[in-house]
């Protein structure tokens, strides 16, 4: 009976800790605190060294829970990466996610070597453990502070954060294997590494195709689609690990395949995974917090702070500037992306692997990784929003998003119904302008369902349902916000959708807060191209229009039919940097002239 009572007590305490963590998210939202920090704090307080006094040193359980949580998180990250949407930033994102992780680890290793007195392989292992950024921490903090980034910066960070975890895991496991199998030759280790990557890639691709096939061909009961996808993702992870491949790479690739193929119940799956990944992260963070001992963390505080400082102000910025050098990012954008390198769940999870395999100094790896994550969340976490505003990378969120209803349509996978309530001040009510890929289908008025033709003019209080691609549904929110026009364009809604060429400048000015002369308010966008170009328009022509730019998307017989919207090019480099560059160019010309005379 005592055993039953102990199990019941464990269930009570565990569920109470999870509830406390969930409710604490409200406080974290209010004060902008990183949620990971809150959950780790609860775990440390509940641990044996805290007032909770719960004894816990089972690294195997922590690794099991962390593997399940990371499997779901990586699958969710792949599921949300739309290759078609982020096509223009795939190259810089993948550069940061691959070379950036390796450079960050390499630049951090020397400090770990001298501060801790470890060998170079062990020091590189510490760098690899803390080399990846945490997407959940970054975007939670941006949301909590009401910020929206420039679309190119946001997309780059989103893809990098979602794709750099497998590389960090690869590096960590490879270095752990090198340390454990010191007598094994480097060619053998490299061959095993390639085989692990190839096995993970094959299982991930095949698993993603299989999940998509079952979703679209098997009639599952209502509500089972999301649990099926979550369980199937973990099957892909476990199968890849069982055959010797990389489960973490496999589960991410499976999510990438499913997310970029039309599937049933897509939004239901995404919503379910949101909740599942939150719970998984909370449980993982609480358990990792239980593993930490404050007294041991204090013993390694000085070298850990040296590693954390190097990571934040040297290693991450150097990796970002080197990886983004071939791409057109401004200095301010690169500085911001350097500072946004928050460390999180993956860093602490990887730091537990040396403990699990009983490496020499395994506790040192865990303590260093734990302290580095805490410092990153405390310092970078609370300054990320001021940095975004100071560097002019974000625009303030001036309005709450409207309530959006999304309904899957059986029999096809390319479109869904998106519903909104029409408020008295919504741009759609005043202008009836929506992107060209959205089509009005139904109107609910006074509890009566009407077709678009029967409803005729839309009125205040109507509920409208539009046909739209699932991946673009969120872009309709701006048109149904019941507030006056913003003071400046909303970057989240530019760059991905198009409006008809016959839409007027006045309509765009009202929705995006543009400054347009009174005589141009009634002019169509197609006429604006004709007047400004002085020739027939061609596909790809760009017209700056204040803070946004108009892109000729489709052109018929010299007249623009569809217009894309995007933010204008980033501001030029600061004047001081321009003066330095000019001075360097002058010095170079003088030196070459002297050499020629000699």
BELQUI-V621168 format. One record per residue. N is the residue number from 1. RES is the residue in one letter. SS is DSSP state (alpha for helix, beta for strand, coil for the rest). Layout:
# BELQUI-V621168
N_RES_SS ; N_RES_SS
This chain:
# BELQUI-V621168
1_X_coil ; 2_X_alpha ; 3_X_alpha ; 4_X_alpha ; 5_X_alpha ; 6_X_alpha ; 7_X_alpha ; 8_X_alpha ; 9_X_alpha ; 10_X_alpha ; 11_X_alpha ; 12_X_alpha ; 13_X_alpha ; 14_X_alpha ; 15_X_alpha ; 16_X_alpha ; 17_X_alpha ; 18_X_alpha ; 19_X_alpha ; 20_X_alpha ; 21_X_alpha ; 22_X_alpha ; 23_X_alpha ; 24_X_alpha ; 25_X_alpha ; 26_X_alpha ; 27_X_alpha ; 28_X_alpha ; 29_X_alpha ; 30_X_alpha ; 31_X_alpha ; 32_X_coil ; 33_X_coil ; 34_X_coil ; 35_X_alpha ; 36_X_alpha ; 37_X_alpha ; 38_X_alpha ; 39_X_alpha ; 40_X_alpha ; 41_X_alpha ; 42_X_alpha ; 43_X_alpha ; 44_X_alpha ; 45_X_alpha ; 46_X_alpha ; 47_X_beta ; 48_X_coil ; 49_X_coil ; 50_X_coil ; 51_X_coil ; 52_X_coil ; 53_X_coil ; 54_X_beta ; 55_X_coil ; 56_X_coil ; 57_X_coil ; 58_X_coil ; 59_X_alpha ; 60_X_alpha ; 61_X_alpha ; 62_X_alpha ; 63_X_alpha ; 64_X_alpha ; 65_X_alpha ; 66_X_alpha ; 67_X_alpha ; 68_X_alpha ; 69_X_alpha ; 70_X_alpha ; 71_X_alpha ; 72_X_alpha ; 73_X_alpha ; 74_X_alpha ; 75_X_alpha ; 76_X_alpha ; 77_X_alpha ; 78_X_alpha ; 79_X_alpha ; 80_X_alpha ; 81_X_coil ; 82_X_coil ; 83_X_coil ; 84_X_coil ; 85_X_coil ; 86_X_coil ; 87_X_alpha ; 88_X_alpha ; 89_X_alpha ; 90_X_alpha ; 91_X_alpha ; 92_X_alpha ; 93_X_alpha ; 94_X_alpha ; 95_X_alpha ; 96_X_alpha ; 97_X_alpha ; 98_X_alpha ; 99_X_alpha ; 100_X_alpha ; 101_X_alpha ; 102_X_alpha ; 103_X_alpha ; 104_X_alpha ; 105_X_alpha ; 106_X_alpha ; 107_X_alpha ; 108_X_alpha ; 109_X_alpha ; 110_X_alpha ; 111_X_alpha ; 112_X_alpha ; 113_X_alpha ; 114_X_alpha ; 115_X_alpha ; 116_X_alpha ; 117_X_coil ; 118_X_coil ; 119_X_coil ; 120_X_alpha ; 121_X_alpha ; 122_X_alpha ; 123_X_alpha ; 124_X_alpha ; 125_X_alpha ; 126_X_alpha ; 127_X_alpha ; 128_X_alpha ; 129_X_alpha ; 130_X_coil ; 131_X_coil ; 132_X_coil ; 133_X_coil ; 134_X_coil ; 135_X_alpha ; 136_X_alpha ; 137_X_alpha ; 138_X_alpha ; 139_X_alpha ; 140_X_alpha ; 141_X_alpha ; 142_X_alpha ; 143_X_alpha ; 144_X_alpha ; 145_X_coil ; 146_X_coil ; 147_X_beta ; 148_X_beta ; 149_X_beta ; 150_X_coil ; 151_X_alpha ; 152_X_alpha ; 153_X_alpha ; 154_X_alpha ; 155_X_alpha ; 156_X_alpha ; 157_X_alpha ; 158_X_alpha ; 159_X_alpha ; 160_X_alpha ; 161_X_alpha ; 162_X_alpha ; 163_X_alpha ; 164_X_alpha ; 165_X_alpha ; 166_X_alpha ; 167_X_alpha ; 168_X_alpha ; 169_X_alpha ; 170_X_alpha ; 171_X_alpha ; 172_X_alpha ; 173_X_alpha ; 174_X_alpha ; 175_X_alpha ; 176_X_alpha ; 177_X_alpha ; 178_X_alpha ; 179_X_alpha ; 180_X_alpha ; 181_X_coil ; 182_X_coil ; 183_X_coil ; 184_X_coil ; 185_X_coil ; 186_X_alpha ; 187_X_alpha ; 188_X_alpha ; 189_X_alpha ; 190_X_alpha ; 191_X_alpha ; 192_X_alpha ; 193_X_alpha ; 194_X_alpha ; 195_X_alpha ; 196_X_alpha ; 197_X_alpha ; 198_X_alpha ; 199_X_alpha ; 200_X_alpha ; 201_X_alpha ; 202_X_alpha ; 203_X_alpha ; 204_X_alpha ; 205_X_alpha ; 206_X_alpha ; 207_X_alpha ; 208_X_alpha ; 209_X_alpha ; 210_X_alpha ; 211_X_alpha ; 212_X_alpha ; 213_X_alpha ; 214_X_alpha ; 215_X_alpha ; 216_X_alpha ; 217_X_alpha ; 218_X_coil ; 219_X_coil ; 220_X_coil ; 221_X_coil ; 222_X_coil ; 223_X_coil ; 224_X_alpha ; 225_X_alpha ; 226_X_alpha ; 227_X_alpha ; 228_X_alpha ; 229_X_alpha ; 230_X_alpha ; 231_X_alpha ; 232_X_alpha ; 233_X_alpha ; 234_X_alpha ; 235_X_alpha ; 236_X_alpha ; 237_X_alpha ; 238_X_alpha ; 239_X_alpha ; 240_X_alpha ; 241_X_alpha ; 242_X_alpha ; 243_X_coil ; 244_X_coil ; 245_X_coil ; 246_X_coil ; 247_X_alpha ; 248_X_alpha ; 249_X_alpha ; 250_X_alpha ; 251_X_alpha ; 252_X_alpha ; 253_X_alpha ; 254_X_alpha ; 255_X_alpha ; 256_X_alpha ; 257_X_alpha ; 258_X_alpha ; 259_X_alpha ; 260_X_coil ; 261_X_coil ; 262_X_coil ; 263_X_coil ; 264_X_coil ; 265_X_coil ; 266_X_alpha ; 267_X_alpha ; 268_X_alpha ; 269_X_alpha ; 270_X_alpha ; 271_X_alpha ; 272_X_alpha ; 273_X_alpha ; 274_X_alpha ; 275_X_alpha ; 276_X_alpha ; 277_X_alpha ; 278_X_alpha ; 279_X_alpha ; 280_X_alpha ; 281_X_alpha ; 282_X_alpha ; 283_X_alpha ; 284_X_alpha ; 285_X_alpha ; 286_X_alpha ; 287_X_alpha ; 288_X_alpha ; 289_X_alpha ; 290_X_alpha ; 291_X_alpha ; 292_X_coil ; 293_X_coil ; 294_X_alpha ; 295_X_alpha ; 296_X_alpha ; 297_X_alpha ; 298_X_alpha ; 299_X_alpha ; 300_X_coil ; 301_X_alpha ; 302_X_alpha ; 303_X_alpha ; 304_X_alpha ; 305_X_alpha ; 306_X_alpha ; 307_X_alpha ; 308_X_alpha ; 309_X_alpha ; 310_X_alpha ; 311_X_alpha ; 312_X_alpha ; 313_X_alpha ; 314_X_alpha ; 315_X_alpha ; 316_X_alpha ; 317_X_alpha ; 318_X_alpha ; 319_X_alpha ; 320_X_alpha ; 321_X_alpha ; 322_X_alpha ; 323_X_alpha ; 324_X_coil ; 325_X_coil ; 326_X_coil ; 327_X_coil ; 328_X_coil ; 329_X_coil ; 330_X_coil ; 331_X_alpha ; 332_X_alpha ; 333_X_alpha ; 334_X_alpha ; 335_X_alpha ; 336_X_alpha ; 337_X_alpha ; 338_X_alpha ; 339_X_alpha ; 340_X_coil ; 341_X_coil ; 342_X_coil ; 343_X_coil ; 344_X_coil ; 345_X_alpha ; 346_X_alpha ; 347_X_alpha ; 348_X_alpha ; 349_X_alpha ; 350_X_alpha ; 351_X_alpha ; 352_X_coil ; 353_X_alpha ; 354_X_alpha ; 355_X_alpha ; 356_X_alpha ; 357_X_coil ; 358_X_coil ; 359_X_coil ; 360_X_coil ; 361_X_coil ; 362_X_alpha ; 363_X_alpha ; 364_X_alpha ; 365_X_alpha ; 366_X_alpha ; 367_X_alpha ; 368_X_alpha ; 369_X_alpha ; 370_X_alpha ; 371_X_alpha ; 372_X_alpha ; 373_X_alpha ; 374_X_alpha ; 375_X_alpha ; 376_X_alpha ; 377_X_alpha ; 378_X_alpha ; 379_X_alpha ; 380_X_alpha ; 381_X_alpha ; 382_X_alpha ; 383_X_alpha ; 384_X_alpha ; 385_X_alpha ; 386_X_alpha ; 387_X_alpha ; 388_X_alpha ; 389_X_alpha ; 390_X_alpha ; 391_X_coil ; 392_X_coil ; 393_X_coil ; 394_X_beta ; 395_X_beta ; 396_X_beta ; 397_X_coil ; 398_X_coil ; 399_X_coil ; 400_X_coil ; 401_X_coil ; 402_X_coil ; 403_X_coil ; 404_X_coil ; 405_X_beta ; 406_X_beta ; 407_X_beta ; 408_X_beta ; 409_X_coil ; 410_X_coil ; 411_X_coil ; 412_X_coil ; 413_X_coil ; 414_X_coil ; 415_X_coil ; 416_X_beta ; 417_X_beta ; 418_X_beta ; 419_X_beta ; 420_X_beta ; 421_X_beta ; 422_X_coil ; 423_X_coil ; 424_X_coil ; 425_X_coil ; 426_X_coil ; 427_X_alpha ; 428_X_alpha ; 429_X_alpha ; 430_X_alpha ; 431_X_alpha ; 432_X_coil ; 433_X_coil ; 434_X_coil ; 435_X_coil ; 436_X_coil ; 437_X_coil ; 438_X_coil ; 439_X_beta ; 440_X_beta ; 441_X_beta ; 442_X_beta ; 443_X_beta ; 444_X_beta ; 445_X_beta ; 446_X_coil ; 447_X_coil ; 448_X_beta ; 449_X_beta ; 450_X_beta ; 451_X_beta ; 452_X_alpha ; 453_X_alpha ; 454_X_alpha ; 455_X_alpha ; 456_X_coil ; 457_X_coil ; 458_X_coil ; 459_X_coil ; 460_X_coil ; 461_X_coil ; 462_X_coil ; 463_X_beta ; 464_X_beta ; 465_X_beta ; 466_X_beta ; 467_X_beta ; 468_X_beta ; 469_X_coil ; 470_X_alpha ; 471_X_alpha ; 472_X_alpha ; 473_X_alpha ; 474_X_alpha ; 475_X_alpha ; 476_X_alpha ; 477_X_alpha ; 478_X_alpha ; 479_X_alpha ; 480_X_alpha ; 481_X_coil ; 482_X_coil ; 483_X_coil ; 484_X_coil ; 485_X_coil ; 486_X_coil ; 487_X_coil ; 488_X_coil ; 489_X_coil ; 490_X_coil ; 491_X_alpha ; 492_X_alpha ; 493_X_alpha ; 494_X_coil ; 495_X_coil ; 496_X_coil ; 497_X_coil ; 498_X_beta ; 499_X_beta ; 500_X_beta ; 501_X_coil ; 502_X_coil ; 503_X_coil ; 504_X_beta ; 505_X_alpha ; 506_X_alpha ; 507_X_alpha ; 508_X_alpha ; 509_X_alpha ; 510_X_alpha ; 511_X_alpha ; 512_X_alpha ; 513_X_coil ; 514_X_coil ; 515_X_coil ; 516_X_coil ; 517_X_coil ; 518_X_alpha ; 519_X_alpha ; 520_X_alpha ; 521_X_coil ; 522_X_coil ; 523_X_coil ; 524_X_beta ; 525_X_alpha ; 526_X_alpha ; 527_X_alpha ; 528_X_alpha ; 529_X_alpha ; 530_X_alpha ; 531_X_alpha ; 532_X_alpha ; 533_X_alpha ; 534_X_coil ; 535_X_coil ; 536_X_coil ; 537_X_coil ; 538_X_coil ; 539_X_coil ; 540_X_coil ; 541_X_coil ; 542_X_beta ; 543_X_beta ; 544_X_beta ; 545_X_beta ; 546_X_coil ; 547_X_coil ; 548_X_beta ; 549_X_beta ; 550_X_beta ; 551_X_beta ; 552_X_beta ; 553_X_beta ; 554_X_beta ; 555_X_beta ; 556_X_beta ; 557_X_coil ; 558_X_coil ; 559_X_beta ; 560_X_beta ; 561_X_beta ; 562_X_beta ; 563_X_beta ; 564_X_beta ; 565_X_beta ; 566_X_beta ; 567_X_beta ; 568_X_coil ; 569_X_coil ; 570_X_coil ; 571_X_coil ; 572_X_coil ; 573_X_coil ; 574_X_coil ; 575_X_alpha ; 576_X_alpha ; 577_X_alpha ; 578_X_alpha ; 579_X_alpha ; 580_X_alpha ; 581_X_alpha ; 582_X_alpha ; 583_X_alpha ; 584_X_alpha ; 585_X_alpha ; 586_X_alpha ; 587_X_alpha ; 588_X_alpha ; 589_X_alpha ; 590_X_alpha ; 591_X_alpha ; 592_X_alpha ; 593_X_alpha ; 594_X_alpha ; 595_X_alpha ; 596_X_alpha ; 597_X_alpha ; 598_X_coil
